Amino acid sequence: MDLSFYKNKKVLITGHTGFKGSWMCELLLQQGAQVIGYALEPPTSPSLFETLGLEKRITHVLGDVRDLKRMLQVFADTQPEIVIHMAAQPIVRESYRDPLGTYETNVMGTVNVCECVRRTSSVKSFVNVTTDKVYLNREWNWGYRENEELNGFDPYSNSKSCSELVTSSYKNSFFGGESGKMQGNGPGDTKGRVVSISTARAGNVIGGGDFATDRIVPDCIRAAEKGEDIIVRNAYSTRPYEHVLEPVAAYLMIAATQYGAVEFAGNYNVGPDETDCWTTGDLTTLFCKKWNSATGDEIRWIDRHDGGPHEANFLKLDCSKIKNTFGWSPRWNVETAMEKIVEWTVAYNRGEDMVAVTDRQIEEFLRSKE
């Protein structure tokens, strides 16, 4: 996992104020990259973005991915070489409350980013980050592969399926498909220009600094900090859980490798090994064990389904393609990931230097053996 490629490279990240985006910014800063972020205000308060003071350490631009005119100007002003698209409405339950806003952000936002890539000649590598939920979920016991049907059930998942199709259409229509050569004659088109484009479908990410609602680990932390029982609404749902650094580093690996070698561009699942597909209840039990050990508390969880909207019961990814293509494999299992989450959270609650804590965890991750 040599990411020294990024030294002095201009990397534009959409959604940089979010949880995954903030971890990516910090990792890129460690590698000496010139980071440009385009996003709305942080989605939570507190936020990892604010905790790490990233506003003053990168080129931070507030903007909506639905605003094509503004985003085109940012691309023109900064001339990025690599683009990582992570801006999204990422919560399943919120997508039921606001399906229109979810589709506008996740579909038209992707159209706008693709259009900016098309019109900006400096861009050589583009990765669109989607989700494991893009697949038509048949609730089967084996992992979904990259050639499976895309048809997410709920508005969030389905909008991300659409985002995949938008990216594929732009890739085939304007970037020559797998050859990577431009086809169109629209604004900014350059004959013979090579742009490598991939999509990456990640499982459920966990890690320190996630303050979101309706996500199991942040919900566990909030309950534990209040000394309350943890309420679990889907205790028997199985998910592929992985530390946030696993997909973040994989996205950067894909973007770096395809930068000068378009044959590596494609669609990739980025998930944990099969042993790290856990039920929500088992994951919560693990959190309680690690939290109680670190703090001396005695927290527990309660199974209480709240009759909420449909969510998949079983999701698992087959990650053979990324393993065979790049020799990639996960570095931290779920137990290690949970140790790092509790370590980060305890340090945060003690008022420690969280840039130093986060950097240390990144360094430990990059040094760890696959």
ChimeraX attribute file (.defattr): number of C-alpha atoms within 10 A of each C-alpha:
attribute: neighborCount
match mode: 1-to-1
recipient: residues
	/A:1	14
	/A:2	11
	/A:3	17
	/A:4	14
	/A:5	14
	/A:6	20
	/A:7	14
	/A:8	14
	/A:9	17
	/A:10	20
	/A:11	24
	/A:12	26
	/A:13	25
	/A:14	27
	/A:15	27
	/A:16	30
	/A:17	30
	/A:18	27
	/A:19	24
	/A:20	23
	/A:21	24
	/A:22	25
	/A:23	26
	/A:24	23
	/A:25	27
	/A:26	21
	/A:27	22
	/A:28	22
	/A:29	19
	/A:30	16
	/A:31	17
	/A:32	16
	/A:33	21
	/A:34	19
	/A:35	25
	/A:36	23
	/A:37	26
	/A:38	24
	/A:39	23
	/A:40	17
	/A:41	17
	/A:42	18
	/A:43	17
	/A:44	16
	/A:45	12
	/A:46	13
	/A:47	19
	/A:48	25
	/A:49	25
	/A:50	15
	/A:51	15
	/A:52	21
	/A:53	13
	/A:54	20
	/A:55	13
	/A:56	9
	/A:57	14
	/A:58	16
	/A:59	14
	/A:60	17
	/A:61	18
	/A:62	16
	/A:63	18
	/A:64	18
	/A:65	27
	/A:66	18
	/A:67	14
	/A:68	18
	/A:69	11
	/A:70	14
	/A:71	23
	/A:72	17
	/A:73	12
	/A:74	19
	/A:75	23
	/A:76	15
	/A:77	9
	/A:78	16
	/A:79	17
	/A:80	24
	/A:81	20
	/A:82	26
	/A:83	26
	/A:84	25
	/A:85	24
	/A:86	23
	/A:87	27
	/A:88	24
	/A:89	21
	/A:90	18
	/A:91	16
	/A:92	20
	/A:93	18
	/A:94	16
	/A:95	20
	/A:96	15
	/A:97	11
	/A:98	13
	/A:99	18
	/A:100	12
	/A:101	14
	/A:102	26
	/A:103	22
	/A:104	17
	/A:105	23
	/A:106	28
	/A:107	24
	/A:108	20
	/A:109	23
	/A:110	26
	/A:111	21
	/A:112	19
	/A:113	26
	/A:114	23
	/A:115	18
	/A:116	22
	/A:117	26
	/A:118	23
	/A:119	18
	/A:120	21
	/A:121	19
	/A:122	18
	/A:123	24
	/A:124	23
	/A:125	27
	/A:126	29
	/A:127	25
	/A:128	24
	/A:129	22
	/A:130	26
	/A:131	21
	/A:132	26
	/A:133	28
	/A:134	25
	/A:135	24
	/A:136	16
	/A:137	20
	/A:138	11
	/A:139	12
	/A:140	11
	/A:141	9
	/A:142	12
	/A:143	17
	/A:144	21
	/A:145	18
	/A:146	20
	/A:147	9
	/A:148	11
	/A:149	13
	/A:150	19
	/A:151	17
	/A:152	21
	/A:153	18
	/A:154	20
	/A:155	23
	/A:156	27
	/A:157	27
	/A:158	23
	/A:159	28
	/A:160	31
	/A:161	25
	/A:162	22
	/A:163	25
	/A:164	24
	/A:165	15
	/A:166	17
	/A:167	22
	/A:168	18
	/A:169	15
	/A:170	18
	/A:171	24
	/A:172	17
	/A:173	13
	/A:174	20
	/A:175	24
	/A:176	19
	/A:177	21
	/A:178	16
	/A:179	15
	/A:180	22
	/A:181	20
	/A:182	21
	/A:183	18
	/A:184	15
	/A:185	10
	/A:186	10
	/A:187	10
	/A:188	14
	/A:189	18
	/A:190	17
	/A:191	11
	/A:192	12
	/A:193	16
	/A:194	21
	/A:195	31
	/A:196	31
	/A:197	31
	/A:198	24
	/A:199	25
	/A:200	23
	/A:201	24
	/A:202	28
	/A:203	24
	/A:204	20
	/A:205	23
	/A:206	24
	/A:207	22
	/A:208	26
	/A:209	24
	/A:210	23
	/A:211	20
	/A:212	18
	/A:213	14
	/A:214	12
	/A:215	15
	/A:216	20
	/A:217	23
	/A:218	19
	/A:219	18
	/A:220	22
	/A:221	21
	/A:222	14
	/A:223	17
	/A:224	21
	/A:225	13
	/A:226	8
	/A:227	13
	/A:228	15
	/A:229	14
	/A:230	21
	/A:231	20
	/A:232	19
	/A:233	17
	/A:234	20
	/A:235	19
	/A:236	15
	/A:237	17
	/A:238	20
	/A:239	23
	/A:240	25
	/A:241	26
	/A:242	29
	/A:243	27
	/A:244	22
	/A:245	24
	/A:246	23
	/A:247	25
	/A:248	20
	/A:249	21
	/A:250	23
	/A:251	24
	/A:252	21
	/A:253	18
	/A:254	25
	/A:255	26
	/A:256	22
	/A:257	17
	/A:258	22
	/A:259	22
	/A:260	14
	/A:261	15
	/A:262	21
	/A:263	14
	/A:264	20
	/A:265	24
	/A:266	20
	/A:267	20
	/A:268	25
	/A:269	26
	/A:270	29
	/A:271	30
	/A:272	29
	/A:273	19
	/A:274	15
	/A:275	10
	/A:276	19
	/A:277	23
	/A:278	19
	/A:279	19
	/A:280	20
	/A:281	21
	/A:282	14
	/A:283	22
	/A:284	24
	/A:285	15
	/A:286	16
	/A:287	24
	/A:288	23
	/A:289	17
	/A:290	19
	/A:291	24
	/A:292	16
	/A:293	12
	/A:294	13
	/A:295	10
	/A:296	9
	/A:297	14
	/A:298	14
	/A:299	19
	/A:300	19
	/A:301	19
	/A:302	13
	/A:303	13
	/A:304	12
	/A:305	11
	/A:306	10
	/A:307	8
	/A:308	9
	/A:309	9
	/A:310	11
	/A:311	12
	/A:312	16
	/A:313	16
	/A:314	20
	/A:315	23
	/A:316	27
	/A:317	25
	/A:318	19
	/A:319	23
	/A:320	18
	/A:321	17
	/A:322	21
	/A:323	15
	/A:324	10
	/A:325	11
	/A:326	13
	/A:327	10
	/A:328	17
	/A:329	19
	/A:330	18
	/A:331	20
	/A:332	20
	/A:333	16
	/A:334	22
	/A:335	16
	/A:336	12
	/A:337	22
	/A:338	26
	/A:339	19
	/A:340	20
	/A:341	25
	/A:342	22
	/A:343	17
	/A:344	20
	/A:345	20
	/A:346	17
	/A:347	15
	/A:348	16
	/A:349	9
	/A:350	9
	/A:351	9
	/A:352	12
	/A:353	12
	/A:354	18
	/A:355	15
	/A:356	11
	/A:357	15
	/A:358	19
	/A:359	16
	/A:360	12
	/A:361	18
	/A:362	18
	/A:363	12
	/A:364	11
	/A:365	18
	/A:366	18
	/A:367	12
	/A:368	11
	/A:369	11
	/A:370	12
